[in-house]
Amino acid sequence: MSKECSFDVVSDFDTQELVNAVDQVKREITTRFDLKDSNSEIDIENNAAELVLTTTDETRLRNILDILETKMTKRGLNIRILDPQSVEHALGGNVRQRVKLKRGIDKDLAKKIVSTIKDAKLKVQPSIQGDQVRVVGKDKDVLQEVIGMLRQQADAWGAPLQFTNYR
């Protein structure tokens, strides 16, 4: 009797690495010439569900977002977890932008993942389990093939995918 192997497809990020990246951005804001005296801030809110960027104008806002993306990339975080919202006006003539952080696979993406796996006609069984997709099969090589296929598709879907619990 052969043993069943499986893995989970998730979309998540390391919260501590995000905190470290934001701390680096805060340090760079205080030392960078064009941002030094602009009262610019970046904060993590709602249990790492969103970032709030506040500064004096939209150009500086774009600069801070660019610095954040650079620091995140250096720390191994995928910048596709960022979902910038519209720029709003804050008190004192400042501008504020909320950046939501994507975590988990939504229903539509989970359905796309399952249909892609089923269309490949491989001997695996995908199933949606909350905000992740579990793929079960008898052959580890076939599971590796599914992982490779999903990695190629992840760019088209615009979602950072990770593969966990590989057994």
Protein Blocks (a to p, Z undefined) as FASTA:
>chain_A
ZZdddddddddddfklmmmmmmmmmmmmmmpmklmmnopacddeehhiaccdddfbfklm
mmmmmmmmmmmmmnopafklpccddddddehhiacddddddedjdfklmmmmmmmmmmno
pacddddehjaccdddfblklmmmmmmmmmmmmmmnopacddehiZZ
